[in-house]
Amino acid sequence: MRVVVTALAKDDVRQIVAYYRDRSDRAPAEFVSELEDLVAGIREQPKRWPPLAKDDRRRVALFPRFPYELIYLPAEKQIKLLAVRHEKRHPEFGTDRD
């Protein structure tokens, strides 16, 4: 299944990696590795993670070790990655993306 990453999601990832780069030598690579593993799992089982809200087609996947959530939209032939948000962000952050 094809994975499409929106420009806004790419920007989210860049900001997160820059944040960790200022604090650790290993954390940026570990974050990216965890993101890749999460995307691979979503690709295998797109509906594994719960909907963002009731009657919402978008879903939210939690990072196992980092305090982030990946908001994505599964479709028949592709998965669109919409946002990567910190768990402490306002619940509306990233939900206006599609």
C-alpha positions, 0 to 999 in steps of 0.5 A: 500500500502506498504511503503519502506524507503531507508537507505539514506532516513532514514539517512536524517530523522536521521540527521534532527531529530538530528538537531532539537533535539539540538534546541528544545524539541518539534520540533523533535517529531513534525517533525516525526509526520508531516512526518508520516502524509505526508506518510499516505497521500501519501499512500492514494493518491500516485499521489497527489503530482507533479512529481520531473521533467517532465516525471519523475516517482518520486514525491515530497511532501512538508511538511506543516510546516517544510522547507523540501521535501519528494522525493518518487517513487510510484509504483503499490504495493509499495511506495519507500521513497527516500530522505528528503531534505531541500527546500534550498538544491541544486535541484539535492540533493536526485535525484540520489537515487532510 
